[in-house]
Amino acid sequence: MKAIILSAGTGTRLRPLTENIPKTLLKIDNITIIERLVKNFNDNGIESFIFVVGHFKDKVIEHSKILEDKYNISIEIVENKEYDTTNTSCSTYLASKDLNEDFILVNGDNVVDPKIIRDIVESKNSTMVIDNYKKLNEESFKIIIENNIIKAIGKNLNIEESFGEFIGLSKVVKNDLNSFNGILLKLIEEDPQNYYDFAYKELSENSKIDFVLTDGRQWTEIDDHDDWEQAQQLVKEFDLKTF
């Protein structure tokens, strides 16, 4: 099993913190966001990674060499050369199109309770992690599920009808790879700015998708300065148990 970490974005809403580095290399308690993800996956037996790079790619590549030595892991670098005009569907496809094994996919700006990562590593089917606990708002990437089939996913959904929020952590098993990559291609052709998240809607119509629920366990995706403050607080809580 591999872990794909998407690390190509520009992080404009975090400036000036991201003026000279990608946000995945921001440090909390002297550990980069991407290293924290790597450690959590490695603690659960994952030794093979793909970093999708773009913005400040050389700095991520340099950091990846340090992580390879530190954790005795392998890291493949995949470049999204059009990172500034495409979105996560393109980055994901570039990383997944030639794979022939299960993989876990995570946004490189996520800070996640390590227990959530443990649960998705142990899952047997393609899986999405859904926050079923926190209050939804207009910015939440909401999801509507009926009979284990995704009826809708996105920000512009009715809050009352939504089951929860997709947190940007998911898994695709080997048997679903061809379908998943085919759906990604359609999304890219439709609009290169599409998110990979939308691929799971069609995938759920023909494959079994499991849903790992956060049940109050904490996480955040670091998009802006409020998220950055929250991430630092969460890391303090997580580090009491993991570092």
Backbone torsions as a table, in degrees:
resi	resn	phi	psi	omega
1	MET	NA	138.3	176.9
2	LYS	-109.7	161.3	169.4
3	ALA	-117.9	124.6	176.1
4	ILE	-100.3	124.3	179.6
5	ILE	-115.9	116.6	-177.5
6	LEU	-81.8	116.9	-172.3
7	SER	-136.5	36.4	-173.9
8	ALA	-101.6	-12.0	-170.3
9	GLY	-71.8	166.6	-174.4
10	THR	-92.0	-24.9	177.2
11	GLY	62.1	40.2	-174.7
12	THR	-63.1	-32.0	-176.9
13	ARG	-73.8	-6.0	178.2
14	LEU	-103.0	4.1	176.4
15	ARG	-62.1	144.0	11.2
16	PRO	-87.1	1.8	-178.9
17	LEU	-58.7	-32.8	-176.5
18	THR	-104.6	24.6	-179.2
19	GLU	-65.3	-34.9	-174.6
20	ASN	-125.5	-0.6	177.8
21	ILE	-142.6	154.8	173.8
22	PRO	-72.0	153.4	-174.6
23	LYS	-65.5	-24.0	179.4
24	THR	-66.9	-15.5	177.1
25	LEU	-99.5	4.2	172.1
26	LEU	-63.4	143.3	-175.9
27	LYS	-106.1	138.7	170.0
28	ILE	-123.3	122.0	-174.4
29	ASP	53.6	40.9	174.5
30	ASN	67.9	18.2	177.1
31	ILE	-125.8	127.8	-179.2
32	THR	-67.4	156.8	179.0
33	ILE	-59.0	-42.3	-177.4
34	ILE	-70.5	-34.1	176.4
35	GLU	-65.6	-37.5	179.3
36	ARG	-62.2	-40.8	176.0
37	LEU	-64.0	-47.0	179.9
38	VAL	-57.3	-46.2	-178.9
39	LYS	-62.2	-43.6	-179.0
40	ASN	-63.6	-40.5	176.5
41	PHE	-68.0	-43.2	-178.8
42	ASN	-64.0	-34.4	175.8
43	ASP	-62.3	-20.9	179.7
44	ASN	-106.6	22.4	170.0
45	GLY	91.9	4.1	-179.9
46	ILE	-90.3	126.0	-175.8
47	GLU	-121.1	-0.6	-176.9
48	SER	-125.7	127.6	-173.3
49	PHE	-131.5	154.6	168.1
50	ILE	-125.1	124.4	173.0
51	PHE	-102.4	123.4	173.7
52	VAL	-93.8	118.6	-172.0
53	VAL	-115.3	162.2	178.2
54	GLY	-163.7	-86.7	178.6
55	HIS	-62.7	127.3	-177.2
56	PHE	50.4	45.4	-174.5
57	LYS	-58.2	-38.4	-176.2
58	ASP	-61.5	-33.9	-179.6
59	LYS	-72.2	-36.2	176.6
60	VAL	-68.8	-40.8	178.9
61	ILE	-62.0	-44.2	178.3
62	GLU	-60.6	-42.3	179.7
63	HIS	-67.3	-34.3	-178.6
64	SER	-63.3	-35.1	178.7
65	LYS	-65.2	-36.5	177.0
66	ILE	-66.0	-42.6	-179.1
67	LEU	-67.5	-36.2	177.4
68	GLU	-58.6	-45.0	-179.4
69	ASP	-70.5	-40.7	-175.1
70	LYS	-67.3	-39.5	-173.9
71	TYR	-109.4	2.2	-179.6
72	ASN	55.2	53.1	-178.0
73	ILE	-124.6	170.8	173.7
74	SER	-112.7	136.9	179.9
75	ILE	-128.7	119.1	174.5
76	GLU	-94.8	136.0	178.8
77	ILE	-100.1	126.5	174.0
78	VAL	-120.1	126.0	-176.9
79	GLU	-99.6	130.1	167.9
80	ASN	-96.1	97.2	-175.5
81	LYS	-67.7	-18.0	-179.6
82	GLU	-110.3	35.6	-176.2
83	TYR	-57.9	-29.1	-175.6
84	ASP	-84.5	-8.2	178.7
85	THR	-124.4	2.1	178.0
86	THR	-124.3	-176.4	-179.2
87	ASN	-134.5	-161.2	-168.9
88	THR	-69.8	-21.1	175.9
89	SER	-63.2	-40.5	178.9
90	CYS	-68.5	-46.9	-179.8
91	SER	-60.1	-41.8	-179.9
92	THR	-65.6	-44.8	-178.7
93	TYR	-61.9	-41.4	179.1
94	LEU	-59.2	-34.6	-178.6
95	ALA	-83.4	-31.2	-170.6
96	SER	-99.7	-15.4	-169.0
97	LYS	-63.1	-26.5	-177.6
98	ASP	-109.2	7.7	-178.0
99	LEU	-77.7	156.1	177.2
100	ASN	-138.9	38.2	-179.6
101	GLU	-156.6	166.0	176.5
102	ASP	-58.7	147.2	171.8
103	PHE	-144.0	151.7	172.8
104	ILE	-105.9	138.1	-175.3
105	LEU	-119.4	130.1	-179.6
106	VAL	-142.8	143.7	173.2
107	ASN	-71.4	134.3	-172.1
108	GLY	-72.5	0.2	177.2
109	ASP	-110.9	22.9	-179.3
110	ASN	-93.5	138.9	168.1
111	VAL	-116.6	120.6	-168.0
112	VAL	-134.0	140.5	172.2
113	ASP	-54.5	125.2	-178.6
114	PRO	-55.7	-25.6	179.3
115	LYS	-67.7	-29.2	176.5
116	ILE	-67.9	-42.6	178.0
117	ILE	-62.9	-40.6	176.8
118	ARG	-57.4	-43.7	-176.9
119	ASP	-65.4	-39.9	-177.4
120	ILE	-76.3	-31.4	174.5
121	VAL	-61.4	-38.2	-176.6
122	GLU	-80.7	-11.8	-177.3
123	SER	-67.2	148.6	-173.8
124	LYS	-96.7	-21.4	-178.0
125	ASN	-115.0	174.2	169.6
126	SER	-57.3	139.8	-165.8
127	THR	-144.3	145.6	170.9
128	MET	-123.6	144.0	175.2
129	VAL	-96.1	123.9	-176.8
130	ILE	-118.1	130.1	172.9
131	ASP	-83.0	108.2	-179.2
132	ASN	-101.0	15.2	-168.7
133	TYR	-117.2	-51.8	-171.9
134	LYS	-76.7	157.5	-178.6
135	LYS	-68.9	130.3	-179.6
136	LEU	-79.6	152.8	174.7
137	ASN	-139.6	-173.9	-175.4
138	GLU	-64.8	-26.7	-178.7
139	GLU	-87.5	-11.1	-179.1
140	SER	-65.1	138.5	176.8
141	PHE	-85.5	86.8	-167.1
142	LYS	-80.2	160.4	-179.1
143	ILE	-141.8	138.5	175.8
144	ILE	-114.2	123.6	-175.9
145	ILE	-122.8	132.0	174.7
146	GLU	-133.5	122.5	179.8
147	ASN	52.8	42.2	178.2
148	ASN	66.6	13.5	175.0
149	ILE	-112.3	134.8	-179.7
150	ILE	-78.8	116.3	-179.9
151	LYS	-87.7	-29.0	179.1
152	ALA	-162.9	150.8	177.1
153	ILE	-150.2	139.7	-179.9
154	GLY	147.0	177.9	-178.5
155	LYS	-79.8	-31.8	-171.6
156	ASN	-90.6	47.3	178.6
157	LEU	-110.1	156.4	176.9
158	ASN	-66.2	125.2	-176.5
159	ILE	-62.2	-40.2	-176.7
160	GLU	-66.5	-29.7	-178.8
161	GLU	-86.8	-11.5	-173.3
162	SER	-84.0	142.7	179.8
163	PHE	-79.4	-34.0	-177.8
164	GLY	174.3	-159.0	-176.8
165	GLU	-122.2	131.1	172.5
166	PHE	-72.9	128.4	-170.6
167	ILE	-95.3	2.9	179.6
168	GLY	85.1	27.1	176.8
169	LEU	-136.4	121.9	-173.1
170	SER	-152.0	174.5	-177.9
171	LYS	-141.4	140.6	173.5
172	VAL	-124.2	124.6	179.3
173	VAL	-87.5	160.5	-173.3
174	LYS	-52.3	-43.2	-176.7
175	ASN	-65.4	-18.2	-179.3
176	ASP	-100.4	-0.1	-172.7
177	LEU	-60.3	-48.7	-177.1
178	ASN	-60.9	-43.6	179.3
179	SER	-64.2	-46.3	-177.6
180	PHE	-60.7	-46.9	-179.3
181	ASN	-66.9	-35.1	176.1
182	GLY	-64.0	-39.8	178.3
183	ILE	-66.9	-40.5	177.5
184	LEU	-59.1	-43.0	179.3
185	LEU	-59.7	-41.5	178.4
186	LYS	-64.4	-40.5	178.5
187	LEU	-62.8	-41.3	-179.5
188	ILE	-66.4	-42.2	178.9
189	GLU	-64.9	-35.0	178.4
190	GLU	-68.9	-43.5	-179.0
191	ASP	-167.7	112.6	-179.2
192	PRO	-62.7	-10.1	176.6
193	GLN	-90.1	4.8	178.9
194	ASN	-66.3	150.3	173.2
195	TYR	-86.5	147.3	175.8
196	TYR	-62.8	-25.4	-176.6
197	ASP	-51.3	-36.2	-176.7
198	PHE	-65.3	-21.5	-178.0
199	ALA	-63.8	-27.9	-176.6
200	TYR	-70.3	-23.9	178.6
201	LYS	-62.2	-53.4	179.5
202	GLU	-67.6	-37.5	179.7
203	LEU	-59.6	-37.8	-177.1
204	SER	-67.8	-18.5	-179.1
205	GLU	-75.7	-20.1	-176.3
206	ASN	-126.8	-9.6	-179.4
207	SER	-132.6	157.5	178.0
208	LYS	-80.6	122.7	175.4
209	ILE	-114.9	129.4	175.0
210	ASP	-93.7	158.2	180.0
211	PHE	-126.6	113.1	172.7
212	VAL	-84.7	126.0	-178.3
213	LEU	-99.4	141.7	-179.2
214	THR	-71.7	-32.5	179.5
215	ASP	48.6	41.1	176.5
216	GLY	93.5	-10.5	175.5
217	ARG	-68.3	146.0	-165.5
218	GLN	-93.7	154.9	176.6
219	TRP	-165.6	163.9	167.7
220	THR	-157.3	146.5	168.8
221	GLU	-99.1	131.3	-170.9
222	ILE	-92.8	93.5	179.7
223	ASP	-101.2	-33.3	-174.9
224	ASP	-142.2	-174.5	-174.5
225	HIS	-70.0	-30.1	174.8
226	ASP	-65.1	-42.6	176.3
227	ASP	-61.4	-39.4	-179.7
228	TRP	-61.4	-42.3	177.9
229	GLU	-64.8	-41.6	179.1
230	GLN	-64.5	-41.2	-179.2
231	ALA	-60.5	-41.3	-179.7
232	GLN	-64.1	-38.1	178.0
233	GLN	-68.0	-42.2	179.5
234	LEU	-63.5	-40.8	-179.7
235	VAL	-61.0	-38.0	177.0
236	LYS	-58.7	-40.5	179.6
237	GLU	-69.7	-44.3	-179.0
238	PHE	-65.2	-38.8	-174.2
239	ASP	-67.4	-21.9	176.2
240	LEU	-61.9	-23.2	-175.4
241	LYS	-110.7	-24.9	-168.7
242	THR	-113.7	-27.3	-176.9
243	PHE	-116.4	NA	NA
